Amino acid sequence: MQTRVLMVCLGNICRSPLAEGLLKSKVDPELVLVDSAGTGGYHIGNSPDPRSIAVAMKNNIDITSQRCRLFSKSDFARFDLIYAMDQSNYSDIVSLADDIQQIQKVRLLLEEIDIGTREVPDPYYGGARGFENVFDMIEEACEAVAKRISVLQNTNDGTD
C-alpha cells in the first residue's frame, strides 16, 4: 500500500518544495508518493525559489521540475499525512477540514523531531544562510518522517 504525504508552506516556493525533495530522496517512490502545496495562491505554476533550488542542488537533490500549487480540500482525501511548516499554515489547513479524521492527518513537520522549535522559519526574506538552516531542519525531520512511514508500512503489511 502506498503512503501519500503532502508538505505545505505558505507560497509553496521555499520550505515545502525542499521538504518534498528531501523526503523523496529518503523513500522508495513505489511505496511513498510525496507532493507539496501552499496555503496562499501567490505563486501557482511557478518553480521553487532559486535559493531553494540552489541549496537542494548543493545537496544533490533536484527540485527544478516542481511547480507551485494551492492546497485544496480534496488533498484531505488524496493524502495520508499532511505536514505544515508552521502554525499559521497548520491553522489554515485544518480550517478547511470537514471532520476530525481530516484534522488528524495534519501535523507540524518539526513535531517529528526535538530541536527546540516546532516551526520551520520562512527563509524568503533572508539570505542564503537562512535557506541552508531551513534545509538542515527539514532534512532531519524528513529522516524521522521516512522512518515513521517505514514503521507504518511494515505494521500495515503485517511484517516487522
FIKOLZA-1660 file (N, C-alpha, C; in steps of 0.1 Angstrom, whole numbers, plus 5000, padded with zeros to 4 digits):
% residues 160
   i   px   py   pz ch aa at
   1 5008 4988 5000  A  M  N
   1 5000 5000 5000  A  M CA
   1 5009 5012 5000  A  M  C
   2 5006 5022 4991  A  Q  N
   2 5014 5034 4990  A  Q CA
   2 5009 5044 5001  A  Q  C
   3 5019 5050 5007  A  T  N
   3 5016 5061 5017  A  T CA
   3 5018 5074 5009  A  T  C
   4 5008 5083 5011  A  R  N
   4 5008 5096 5004  A  R CA
   4 5010 5107 5014  A  R  C
   5 5021 5115 5011  A  V  N
   5 5025 5126 5020  A  V CA
   5 5025 5139 5013  A  V  C
   6 5019 5149 5019  A  L  N
   6 5019 5163 5014  A  L CA
   6 5026 5172 5024  A  L  C
   7 5035 5180 5018  A  M  N
   7 5043 5191 5026  A  M CA
   7 5036 5204 5022  A  M  C
   8 5034 5212 5032  A  V  N
   8 5027 5225 5030  A  V CA
   8 5033 5237 5037  A  V  C
   9 5036 5247 5029  A  C  N
   9 5040 5260 5035  A  C CA
   9 5031 5271 5029  A  C  C
  10 5035 5284 5030  A  L  N
  10 5026 5295 5026  A  L CA
  10 5026 5296 5010  A  L  C
  11 5037 5298 5004  A  G  N
  11 5037 5300 4990  A  G CA
  11 5041 5288 4981  A  G  C
  12 5045 5278 4987  A  N  N
  12 5050 5265 4980  A  N CA
  12 5062 5268 4971  A  N  C
  13 5071 5278 4976  A  I  N
  13 5083 5280 4968  A  I CA
  13 5096 5278 4976  A  I  C
  14 5095 5278 4989  A  C  N
  14 5107 5277 4997  A  C CA
  14 5108 5264 5005  A  C  C
  15 5100 5263 5016  A  R  N
  15 5101 5252 5025  A  R CA
  15 5095 5239 5020  A  R  C
  16 5082 5240 5016  A  S  N
  16 5076 5227 5012  A  S CA
  16 5082 5221 4999  A  S  C
  17 5087 5228 4990  A  P  N
  17 5094 5221 4979  A  P CA
  17 5107 5214 4984  A  P  C
  18 5114 5221 4993  A  L  N
  18 5126 5214 4999  A  L CA
  18 5121 5201 5007  A  L  C
  19 5111 5202 5014  A  A  N
  19 5106 5191 5022  A  A CA
  19 5102 5180 5012  A  A  C
  20 5095 5183 5001  A  E  N
  20 5091 5173 4991  A  E CA
  20 5103 5166 4985  A  E  C
  21 5113 5174 4981  A  G  N
  21 5125 5169 4975  A  G CA
  21 5133 5160 4985  A  G  C
  22 5134 5165 4997  A  L  N
  22 5142 5157 5007  A  L CA
  22 5135 5144 5011  A  L  C
  23 5122 5144 5013  A  L  N
  23 5115 5132 5016  A  L CA
  23 5116 5122 5005  A  L  C
  24 5114 5127 4992  A  K  N
  24 5115 5118 4981  A  K CA
  24 5129 5112 4980  A  K  C
  25 5139 5119 4984  A  S  N
  25 5153 5113 4984  A  S CA
  25 5155 5102 4995  A  S  C
  26 5146 5101 5004  A  K  N
  26 5147 5092 5015  A  K CA
  26 5138 5080 5015  A  K  C
  27 5129 5079 5005  A  V  N
  27 5119 5069 5005  A  V CA
  27 5119 5062 4991  A  V  C
  28 5112 5050 4991  A  D  N
  28 5110 5043 4979  A  D CA
  28 5098 5049 4971  A  D  C
  29 5100 5054 4959  A  P  N
  29 5089 5061 4952  A  P CA
  29 5077 5051 4949  A  P  C
  30 5080 5038 4949  A  E  N
  30 5069 5028 4947  A  E CA
  30 5060 5027 4959  A  E  C
  31 5066 5030 4971  A  L  N
  31 5058 5029 4983  A  L CA
  31 5053 5042 4989  A  L  C
  32 5060 5053 4985  A  V  N
  32 5056 5066 4991  A  V CA
  32 5055 5077 4980  A  V  C
  33 5044 5083 4979  A  L  N
  33 5041 5094 4970  A  L CA
  33 5043 5107 4978  A  L  C
  34 5051 5116 4973  A  V  N
  34 5053 5129 4981  A  V CA
  34 5050 5141 4971  A  V  C
  35 5043 5150 4977  A  D  N
  35 5039 5162 4969  A  D CA
  35 5040 5174 4979  A  D  C
  36 5038 5186 4973  A  S  N
  36 5038 5198 4982  A  S CA
  36 5028 5208 4976  A  S  C
  37 5024 5217 4985  A  A  N
  37 5014 5227 4981  A  A CA
  37 5016 5239 4991  A  A  C
  38 5009 5250 4987  A  G  N
  38 5009 5262 4995  A  G CA
  38 4995 5266 5000  A  G  C
  39 4994 5273 5011  A  T  N
  39 4981 5277 5016  A  T CA
  39 4977 5291 5010  A  T  C
  40 4987 5298 5004  A  G  N
  40 4985 5310 4997  A  G CA
  40 4987 5308 4982  A  G  C
  41 4979 5314 4973  A  G  N
  41 4980 5312 4959  A  G CA
  41 4988 5322 4952  A  G  C
  42 4999 5326 4958  A  Y  N
  42 5007 5337 4952  A  Y CA
  42 5016 5332 4941  A  Y  C
  43 5020 5320 4940  A  H  N
  43 5030 5315 4931  A  H CA
  43 5026 5303 4922  A  H  C
  44 5013 5301 4921  A  I  N
  44 5007 5289 4914  A  I CA
  44 5014 5288 4900  A  I  C
  45 5019 5276 4897  A  G  N
  45 5025 5273 4885  A  G CA
  45 5040 5277 4884  A  G  C
  46 5045 5284 4894  A  N  N
  46 5059 5288 4893  A  N CA
  46 5068 5277 4899  A  N  C
  47 5081 5278 4895  A  S  N
  47 5092 5269 4900  A  S CA
  47 5094 5274 4915  A  S  C
  48 5101 5265 4922  A  P  N
  48 5105 5269 4936  A  P CA
  48 5115 5281 4935  A  P  C
  49 5116 5288 4946  A  D  N
  49 5126 5299 4948  A  D CA
  49 5140 5295 4943  A  D  C
  50 5147 5303 4936  A  P  N
  50 5160 5299 4932  A  P CA
  50 5170 5296 4943  A  P  C
  51 5167 5302 4955  A  R  N
  51 5176 5298 4966  A  R CA
  51 5173 5284 4972  A  R  C
  52 5160 5280 4971  A  S  N
  52 5157 5266 4975  A  S CA
  52 5163 5257 4965  A  S  C
  53 5162 5260 4952  A  I  N
  53 5167 5251 4942  A  I CA
  53 5182 5250 4944  A  I  C
  54 5189 5261 4947  A  A  N
  54 5204 5261 4949  A  A CA
  54 5208 5253 4961  A  A  C
  55 5201 5254 4972  A  V  N
  55 5205 5247 4984  A  V CA
  55 5202 5232 4982  A  V  C
  56 5191 5229 4975  A  A  N
  56 5188 5215 4972  A  A CA
  56 5199 5209 4963  A  A  C
  57 5202 5216 4952  A  M  N
  57 5213 5211 4943  A  M CA
  57 5226 5209 4950  A  M  C
  58 5229 5218 4959  A  K  N
  58 5242 5217 4966  A  K CA
  58 5242 5204 4974  A  K  C
  59 5230 5199 4977  A  N  N
  59 5229 5186 4985  A  N CA
  59 5224 5175 4976  A  N  C
  60 5226 5176 4963  A  N  N
  60 5223 5166 4953  A  N CA
  60 5209 5162 4952  A  N  C
  61 5200 5172 4954  A  I  N
  61 5186 5170 4952  A  I CA
  61 5181 5180 4942  A  I  C
  62 5174 5175 4932  A  D  N
  62 5169 5183 4921  A  D CA
  62 5154 5186 4923  A  D  C
  63 5150 5198 4926  A  I  N
  63 5136 5202 4927  A  I CA
  63 5131 5211 4916  A  I  C
  64 5139 5212 4905  A  T  N
  64 5136 5221 4894  A  T CA
  64 5123 5218 4887  A  T  C
  65 5119 5205 4887  A  S  N
  65 5107 5202 4880  A  S CA
  65 5094 5204 4888  A  S  C
  66 5095 5208 4901  A  Q  N
  66 5083 5210 4909  A  Q CA
  66 5077 5223 4904  A  Q  C
  67 5063 5224 4906  A  R  N
  67 5056 5236 4903  A  R CA
  67 5046 5239 4915  A  R  C
  68 5045 5251 4918  A  C  N
  68 5037 5255 4930  A  C CA
  68 5022 5253 4927  A  C  C
  69 5016 5248 4937  A  R  N
  69 5001 5247 4936  A  R CA
  69 4995 5250 4950  A  R  C
  70 4982 5253 4949  A  L  N
  70 4975 5257 4961  A  L CA
  70 4969 5244 4968  A  L  C
  71 4970 5244 4981  A  F  N
  71 4963 5234 4989  A  F CA
  71 4948 5234 4987  A  F  C
  72 4942 5223 4986  A  S  N
  72 4927 5223 4984  A  S CA
  72 4921 5212 4993  A  S  C
  73 4908 5214 4996  A  K  N
  73 4901 5204 5004  A  K CA
  73 4902 5190 4999  A  K  C
  74 4904 5188 4986  A  S  N
  74 4905 5174 4981  A  S CA
  74 4918 5168 4985  A  S  C
  75 4928 5176 4990  A  D  N
  75 4940 5170 4994  A  D CA
  75 4938 5161 5007  A  D  C
  76 4928 5164 5015  A  F  N
  76 4925 5156 5026  A  F CA
  76 4922 5141 5022  A  F  C
  77 4915 5140 5011  A  A  N
  77 4912 5126 5006  A  A CA
  77 4924 5120 4998  A  A  C
  78 4932 5128 4992  A  R  N
  78 4944 5123 4984  A  R CA
  78 4956 5119 4992  A  R  C
  79 4957 5125 5005  A  F  N
  79 4969 5122 5012  A  F CA
  79 4967 5116 5026  A  F  C
  80 4976 5108 5031  A  D  N
  80 4975 5101 5043  A  D CA
  80 4981 5110 5055  A  D  C
  81 4992 5117 5051  A  L  N
  81 4999 5126 5061  A  L CA
  81 5001 5139 5054  A  L  C
  82 4997 5150 5062  A  I  N
  82 4999 5163 5057  A  I CA
  82 5007 5171 5067  A  I  C
  83 5019 5176 5063  A  Y  N
  83 5028 5182 5072  A  Y CA
  83 5029 5197 5069  A  Y  C
  84 5025 5205 5079  A  A  N
  84 5026 5220 5078  A  A CA
  84 5040 5225 5083  A  A  C
  85 5045 5235 5077  A  M  N
  85 5058 5240 5081  A  M CA
  85 5057 5249 5093  A  M  C
  86 5046 5255 5095  A  D  N
  86 5044 5264 5107  A  D CA
  86 5030 5264 5112  A  D  C
  87 5028 5270 5124  A  Q  N
  87 5015 5271 5130  A  Q CA
  87 5004 5278 5121  A  Q  C
  88 5008 5288 5115  A  S  N
  88 4999 5296 5106  A  S CA
  88 4994 5287 5095  A  S  C
  89 5003 5280 5088  A  N  N
  89 4998 5271 5078  A  N CA
  89 4990 5259 5083  A  N  C
  90 4994 5254 5095  A  Y  N
  90 4986 5243 5101  A  Y CA
  90 4972 5248 5103  A  Y  C
  91 4970 5260 5109  A  S  N
  91 4957 5266 5111  A  S CA
  91 4949 5267 5098  A  S  C
  92 4956 5272 5088  A  D  N
  92 4949 5274 5075  A  D CA
  92 4944 5261 5069  A  D  C
  93 4952 5250 5071  A  I  N
  93 4949 5237 5066  A  I CA
  93 4937 5231 5074  A  I  C
  94 4938 5231 5087  A  V  N
  94 4927 5225 5095  A  V CA
  94 4914 5233 5094  A  V  C
  95 4915 5246 5091  A  S  N
  95 4902 5253 5089  A  S CA
  95 4894 5249 5077  A  S  C
  96 4900 5241 5068  A  L  N
  96 4893 5236 5056  A  L CA
  96 4888 5222 5059  A  L  C
  97 4892 5216 5070  A  A  N
  97 4888 5202 5073  A  A CA
  97 4873 5201 5076  A  A  C
  98 4867 5189 5072  A  D  N
  98 4853 5187 5074  A  D CA
  98 4851 5179 5087  A  D  C
  99 4861 5171 5091  A  D  N
  99 4859 5163 5103  A  D CA
  99 4872 5160 5110  A  D  C
 100 4871 5153 5121  A  I  N
 100 4883 5150 5130  A  I CA
 100 4893 5141 5123  A  I  C
 101 4888 5132 5114  A  Q  N
 101 4897 5123 5107  A  Q CA
 101 4906 5131 5098  A  Q  C
 102 4901 5142 5091  A  Q  N
 102 4909 5150 5083  A  Q CA
 102 4919 5158 5091  A  Q  C
 103 4915 5164 5102  A  I  N
 103 4924 5171 5111  A  I CA
 103 4935 5162 5116  A  I  C
 104 4932 5150 5119  A  Q  N
 104 4942 5141 5125  A  Q CA
 104 4953 5137 5114  A  Q  C
 105 4951 5140 5102  A  K  N
 105 4961 5138 5092  A  K CA
 105 4972 5149 5092  A  K  C
 106 4969 5160 5098  A  V  N
 106 4977 5172 5097  A  V CA
 106 4986 5173 5110  A  V  C
 107 4998 5177 5108  A  R  N
 107 5007 5179 5119  A  R CA
 107 5018 5188 5115  A  R  C
 108 5025 5194 5124  A  L  N
 108 5037 5203 5121  A  L CA
 108 5049 5193 5118  A  L  C
 109 5056 5197 5107  A  L  N
 109 5067 5188 5103  A  L CA
 109 5077 5187 5115  A  L  C
 110 5080 5197 5122  A  L  N
 110 5091 5197 5132  A  L CA
 110 5086 5190 5145  A  L  C
 111 5073 5186 5146  A  E  N
 111 5069 5177 5157  A  E CA
 111 5075 5163 5156  A  E  C
 112 5080 5160 5144  A  E  N
 112 5087 5147 5143  A  E CA
 112 5100 5146 5150  A  E  C
 113 5106 5157 5153  A  I  N
 113 5119 5158 5159  A  I CA
 113 5119 5168 5171  A  I  C
 114 5129 5167 5179  A  D  N
 114 5130 5177 5191  A  D CA
 114 5143 5185 5189  A  D  C
 115 5141 5197 5183  A  I  N
 115 5152 5206 5181  A  I CA
 115 5149 5220 5188  A  I  C
 116 5140 5220 5196  A  G  N
 116 5137 5233 5204  A  G CA
 116 5128 5242 5197  A  G  C
 117 5122 5239 5185  A  T  N
 117 5112 5247 5179  A  T CA
 117 5103 5238 5171  A  T  C
 118 5091 5242 5170  A  R  N
 118 5080 5234 5163  A  R CA
 118 5078 5240 5149  A  R  C
 119 5084 5251 5146  A  E  N
 119 5081 5258 5133  A  E CA
 119 5093 5259 5124  A  E  C
 120 5092 5256 5111  A  V  N
 120 5103 5258 5102  A  V CA
 120 5101 5273 5098  A  V  C
 121 5112 5281 5101  A  P  N
 121 5111 5295 5097  A  P CA
 121 5110 5297 5082  A  P  C
 122 5103 5308 5078  A  D  N
 122 5102 5311 5064  A  D CA
 122 5115 5319 5060  A  D  C
 123 5123 5313 5051  A  P  N
 123 5136 5319 5047  A  P CA
 123 5134 5330 5036  A  P  C
 124 5122 5332 5031  A  Y  N
 124 5120 5340 5019  A  Y CA
 124 5127 5354 5020  A  Y  C
 125 5126 5361 5031  A  Y  N
 125 5131 5374 5032  A  Y CA
 125 5146 5374 5037  A  Y  C
 126 5152 5363 5039  A  G  N
 126 5165 5362 5044  A  G CA
 126 5175 5359 5033  A  G  C
 127 5187 5357 5037  A  G  N
 127 5198 5353 5027  A  G CA
 127 5199 5338 5025  A  G  C
 128 5210 5335 5018  A  A  N
 128 5213 5321 5015  A  A CA
 128 5214 5312 5028  A  A  C
 129 5220 5318 5038  A  R  N
 129 5223 5311 5051  A  R CA
 129 5209 5306 5057  A  R  C
 130 5199 5314 5056  A  G  N
 130 5186 5310 5061  A  G CA
 130 5181 5298 5054  A  G  C
 131 5183 5297 5041  A  F  N
 131 5179 5285 5033  A  F CA
 131 5186 5273 5037  A  F  C
 132 5199 5275 5040  A  E  N
 132 5207 5263 5045  A  E CA
 132 5203 5259 5059  A  E  C
 133 5199 5268 5067  A  N  N
 133 5194 5264 5081  A  N CA
 133 5181 5257 5079  A  N  C
 134 5172 5262 5071  A  V  N
 134 5159 5255 5069  A  V CA
 134 5161 5241 5063  A  V  C
 135 5170 5240 5053  A  F  N
 135 5173 5227 5047  A  F CA
 135 5177 5217 5058  A  F  C
 136 5186 5221 5067  A  D  N
 136 5191 5212 5077  A  D CA
 136 5180 5208 5086  A  D  C
 137 5171 5217 5090  A  M  N
 137 5159 5213 5099  A  M CA
 137 5150 5204 5091  A  M  C
 138 5147 5207 5079  A  I  N
 138 5138 5198 5071  A  I CA
 138 5144 5185 5069  A  I  C
 139 5157 5184 5066  A  E  N
 139 5163 5171 5064  A  E CA
 139 5162 5162 5076  A  E  C
 140 5165 5168 5088  A  E  N
 140 5164 5160 5100  A  E CA
 140 5149 5155 5102  A  E  C
 141 5140 5164 5100  A  A  N
 141 5126 5160 5101  A  A CA
 141 5122 5150 5091  A  A  C
 142 5126 5151 5079  A  C  N
 142 5122 5141 5068  A  C CA
 142 5128 5128 5071  A  C  C
 143 5140 5127 5077  A  E  N
 143 5146 5115 5081  A  E CA
 143 5137 5108 5091  A  E  C
 144 5131 5115 5100  A  A  N
 144 5122 5110 5110  A  A CA
 144 5109 5105 5103  A  A  C
 145 5104 5113 5094  A  V  N
 145 5092 5110 5087  A  V CA
 145 5094 5097 5079  A  V  C
 146 5105 5096 5072  A  A  N
 146 5108 5084 5064  A  A CA
 146 5108 5071 5073  A  A  C
 147 5113 5073 5085  A  K  N
 147 5113 5061 5095  A  K CA
 147 5099 5058 5100  A  K  C
 148 5091 5069 5102  A  R  N
 148 5077 5067 5107  A  R CA
 148 5069 5060 5096  A  R  C
 149 5071 5064 5084  A  I  N
 149 5064 5058 5072  A  I CA
 149 5068 5043 5071  A  I  C
 150 5080 5040 5072  A  S  N
 150 5085 5027 5072  A  S CA
 150 5079 5018 5082  A  S  C
 151 5078 5023 5094  A  V  N
 151 5071 5016 5105  A  V CA
 151 5057 5014 5102  A  V  C
 152 5050 5024 5098  A  L  N
 152 5036 5023 5094  A  L CA
 152 5033 5013 5083  A  L  C
 153 5042 5013 5073  A  Q  N
 153 5040 5004 5062  A  Q CA
 153 5043 4989 5067  A  Q  C
 154 5053 4988 5075  A  N  N
 154 5056 4974 5080  A  N CA
 154 5045 4969 5089  A  N  C
 155 5039 4978 5097  A  T  N
 155 5028 4974 5105  A  T CA
 155 5016 4970 5097  A  T  C
 156 5013 4978 5086  A  N  N
 156 5002 4975 5077  A  N CA
 156 5004 4963 5069  A  N  C
 157 5017 4959 5066  A  D  N
 157 5020 4947 5059  A  D CA
 157 5020 4935 5067  A  D  C
 158 5019 4937 5080  A  G  N
 158 5019 4926 5089  A  G CA
 158 5033 4920 5092  A  G  C
 159 5044 4928 5088  A  T  N
 159 5057 4924 5090  A  T CA
 159 5064 4932 5100  A  T  C
 160 5076 4929 5104  A  D  N
 160 5083 4937 5114  A  D CA
 160 5091 4947 5107  A  D  C
% end
